[in-house]
Amino acid sequence: MTTDAKPKLLVVEDDAGLQAQLKWAYEDFEVIVAGDRASAITALRSEVPDVVTLDLGLPPDPDGTSEGFAVLDEIMALKPDTKVVVASGHGARESALHAIARGAYDFYQKPVDIDALGLIVRRALQLHKLEAENRKLAAKVDKGEKVLGRLVTAAPEMVRVARTIERVANTNVSVMLLGASGTGKELLARGLHDASDRAGGEFVAINCAAIPENLLESELFGHEKGAFTGAVKTTQGKIEQAGGGTLFLDEVGDIPLQLQVKLLRFLQERVIERVGSRDSIAVDTRIVCATHQDLEAMIAEGRFREDLYYRLAEIVVKIPSLSERPGDAILLAKAFLTRFAAEMNPKVRGFASDALAAIDSWAWPGNVRELENRVKRAVIMADEKLVSATDLDLGDREEQKVTALNLKSARELADRKVIRHALARSEGNISSTAKLLGISRPTLYDLLKQYDLSA
């Protein structure tokens, strides 16, 4: 199906008048009509619809439900991800609930209210798309594939970050990544470089906080032979080394004010001067920077130049912490375990259930870096095939802090978090998620809609 193609809706209904009415009501769908079991299954095989509306009373049993249930069972056997909405006549609610137990998505009451049925059908389509996307992401992780190069995620927050970076990759705008330590800023910067038309050039990273102030200028801009004691030869700086490629300035807030002026000149004129030289050298380097500091507060205090900030922050991307990405801790832990087990302890095959529960519930204040270190240690220390919670050595679970004073808000936050954790644990399978949560599928669908988690 092309991007512009309409989603497919199969209407299984033996009443010709109702067939025409339903077909007219769904202009935004490609509607296929079937009047009996044989034609319905033929259409299912050939058209592969996303959603099916099914009247349980079909010939040769128009007054019963046997033929409708037979169609439902075949659909579930052939294409279980199809969303089937069954018709329920007056007093037939029990049949509708029985249909849901056999795999139907929802039911509608006869006589038909077109608007109400339309809402159900469009909600079913949205959930069908959501489940398909979850399966796609789970398959990527299972195959060792990544989002934006090497980024492993199934969290909508990080998917949005990745899509933003992909959109700006082939432009020359400067990008600033804001996030706590250990959230993967360098990984995202490298992903931006690899997704850009500069991928053939060098990706050069420098941590501005790790280099003494008196050496940072030379590191960035290079120096001429004899420029200072110990300068025994002319040396290119990181900006020149990244010519035609990308320079990643990590912890850009640690650049001293005097050097900020020189960096600003490069961003404005795209030329540099090495230390000890007055010759201008044109350099085509894209700057991507990152910091965990509040640069706006530093500007107010006079510790960071406002004009430099706006040159560096043409596009600002905020990176969520690991605790704000429900489900990602387990996906990342599995990826780390696969890598470290191959390198250090090949007998390790996976995580025990208590380890998964510990990973899922831990706050991860050190973000992805902390998770990586914990998994690495656990793989080395594990005596069994499955890493246990003891191997992870996370200590006692911290009490969760309540940030919302309003009870309704606190419950909503808790509901959202638990539902998304369950979706991640069950790899997007709605039935498994409902079982984990101890609720019915219709209740889960209602919660997904209520909290807009299908967006």
Helices and strands as residue ranges (DSSP letters): E 8-12, H 16-25, E 30-34, H 37-47, E 51-55, H 66-78, E 83-88, H 93-101, E 106-109, H 114-142, H 156-169, E 175-178, H 185-195, E 203-207, G 208-210, H 213-221, H 238-241, E 246-250, G 252-254, H 257-269, E 271-272, E 281-282, E 286-291, H 295-300, H 306-312, E 315-318, G 322-324, H 328-344, E 350-351, H 353-361, H 367-381, E 386-387, H 389-392, H 407-425, H 430-437, H 441-450
